[in-house]
């Protein structure tokens, strides 16, 4: 079956499971205690819906990678010709082997050009033609583009992008070549005018106050060991393997810090600096308690200016999204219309995610669970969050340290930082104490 049809079929089964769950909830009298059988049925339905979601994510992730890789190969064929494209695709392992063959004292670091992979992927998604991609890349005097990403760079960036939620929610990306501190100007307070009482009255008013966001460069790394037998195997694509392993490991750790503001990151997506009174909801993780807290979620939507609300989205944990999906608009949240709007195109390329109160929902495992005094969700325009990345991933190796195990060690490093340029663009939803 075509992947698109498979995703549509799974989403239809998912919608059917949600409808069955709603029918079961309709049989419960408001205020009536749920029997053990009903609780078990609801749990089974939740598990089934979660499994449908996981299947869609897996299919779409794989299909999108295959589609983009096929498109990239086609573009490369049109740009370089088939023979040169094959040479380019094989270049990753050749470069690795030539680099490792150099003496340790002169080997230095190997640059993995994830920035070119990011540019290529962004242009491909925007529908750029091969000519436009060729003109956007840096060219050398030879017949091939020096900045065309290798398979390792593409694999590495793919997993970095998939693991870091700041990429998915639409944070503003700032890529720099060096790692010194960068100051971004931001407005601390707007100027306020005064009414002119009459002719000859001196004009007054207040001046705007300036502030700044200073982003540094925090280092993240991963060490991978590869058997020397694998390194000499011409069939095994060690470049893609390293890109996948290093990208996933760095991405997961960096995402934790970018969400929580830990590890020296300037400001996290869920930073306490953006908590507002409008974003306080009731304590508890049950459906009923979340129903009483919906007013807090609605207040969060209107806790940001209309300019930001038009581009608003939710960021929360999967478990929180699962609970909100059950909330209805009447009788303590147990009857009436559901506030959650499932999308039949969720997961499809160019599809839309599920929505809550009319706004797209993105999830991340590092957002806090439902608990007392926890920051359980954020709402607003996440382009106000600046994600600063420094250069490319640097690869170092050691064949001497692991001589006794006949392995080669690869160490990947990347630097980044993040913070809000405008803390009024996002409001956090926080459980009360």
Buried (B, 14 or more C-beta within 10 A) or exposed (E): EEBBEBBBEBBEBBBEBBEBBBEBBEEBEEEEEBEEEBEEBBEEBBEBBBBBBEBBBEBBEEBBBEEBBEEBBEBBBBBBEEEBBBBBBBBBBEBBEEBBEEEEEEBEBBEBBBBBBBBBBEBBEEEBEBEEBBEBBEEEEEEBBEBBBBBBBBBBBBBBBBBBBBBBBBBBBBBBEEBEEBEBEBEEEEEEEEEEEEEEEEEEEEEEEEEEBEBBBBBBBBEBEBBBEEBEEEEBBBBBBBBBBBBBBBBBBBBBBBBBBEBEBBBBBBBEEBBBEBBBBBBBBEBBBBBBBBEBBBBBBEBBEEEBBEBBBBBBBEBBBBBBBBBBEEEBBBBEEBBBBBBBBBBBBEBEBBBBBEBBBBBBEBBBBBEEEBBBBBBBBBBBBBBBBBBBBBBBBBBEEBEEEEBBBBBBBBBBBBBBBBBBBBBBBBBEE
